[in-house]
Amino acid sequence: MNRVVYHRSEIAMSEQRSSLVRVMSEDAILAICPTLPYLTSFKRNWAGLEVHRYKYAEAIDTKEFKLPQLAIFLPHVNRPCKGRQRIGDSTVTRELNNNVVTIAPAGLSRRVWRDKPGEMTAIFLDALVFSEIARVESGQHYPEITPQFAIVDPLIRSIGMMLDEEMRSTNPKPLSYGETLAAALASHVFSNYAKPVYREMRSLGRNWTQLQRSIEHIHDNIDKHPSLDELASVASMSKFHFAKSFREAMGIAPHQYLVRLRIEKARKLLADPALSLAEVARRVGYSDIGQFGAQFRKIAGISPKQYRRTPE
């Protein structure tokens, strides 16, 4: 493994500090390539967004892996090189240069090869980032994105480089800067690449419509406590099959999805000074303000009161 600045223990500590910010788990990071990122956005505390910068000292050939979240990859090379991606039975070989981007949806088995050393920026977007965009555009909360390998999309490249620069900045802008860029990026990806579902994604969801019903039910009942049995019933699946299918599709368990959705909504509600902390807690399903505060701190890394005082 190549020498890197960012170490495994630091990844674990960051994960303990904020699982909302931690879009990618430690194990998922280690599965992506033979080296750890030497720069990350962990300390930026962005919600639903994570940016990594990798450096390769030699050619790479990854093992087959699945991403738990949608990823966008931006190669950085001194001179063009060859890259290859395999998803299922489909293999694509293209030139990698400083103008191309790759879109890798969650849940797809993929393997990547690159014939020269260089660097790469990886941008990971939580499913919740797509959720409201997908709802407005299609009436559904589930984003269906098709994979793209080494394509030319100047807007994705431009926004990606802005996020990369902000991650590396020693004078960071407010939280809203990175999160607004992430929303613009997600909107562009959804608008341009949400096409007929890739067949491997169909195979993880012969129950596609059922899963969508359960996701809609979670969003409609964010202030309640839908049980796993209830969600499975809405999806017309057994409890075991629903839990397994949901995790494969969304990258997290149903309960974790609900909790993260609640905290994300709480973040928005806290921007309104007219709402008391107790009212914010009630609106996202917590009758006990102490439990709400503990869950918010666990997810966001700080208390609701501290978050409200933090300038955007």
PEGI-V397426 format. One line per field, one symbol per residue. ss: DSSP state (H for helix, E for strand, L for the rest). psi: psi as a letter, one per 40 degrees, with the letter a starting at -180 (. if undefined). A space follows every 10 residues. Layout:
BEGIN
ss=???
psi=???
END
This chain:
BEGIN
ss=LLLLLLLHHH HHHHHHHLLL LLLLLHHHHH HHLLLLLLEE LHHHLLLLEE EEEEEELLLE ELLLEELLLE EEEEEELLLL EEEEEEELLE EEEEEELLLE EEEELLLLEE EEEELLLEEE EEEEELHHHH HHHHHHHHLL LLLLLLLEEE EELHHHHHHH HHHHHHHHLL LLLLHHHHHH HHHHHHHHHH HHHLLLLLHH HHHLLLLHHH HHHHHHHHHH LLLLLLLHHH HHHHLLLLHH HHHHHHHHHH LLLHHHHHHH HHHHHHHHHL LLLLLLHHHH HHHLLLLLHH HHHHHHHHHH LLLHHHHHHL LL
psi=hihidhiddd dddddddhed dgdhidddde edieiiieii ededfhhehh hihihheiii giihihheih ihhhihidii ihihhhhbeh hhhihhaeei ihhhiiehhi hiiheiiaih hhhhhiddde dddddddeei ehhghiihhf ihgddddddd dddddddeie giiidddddd dddddddddd deegahhidd dddegefddd ddddddddde fdeaghiddd ddddefiidd ddddddddde eiiddddddd ddddddddde eheehidddd ddeeehdhdd ddddddddde eiidddddeh h.
END
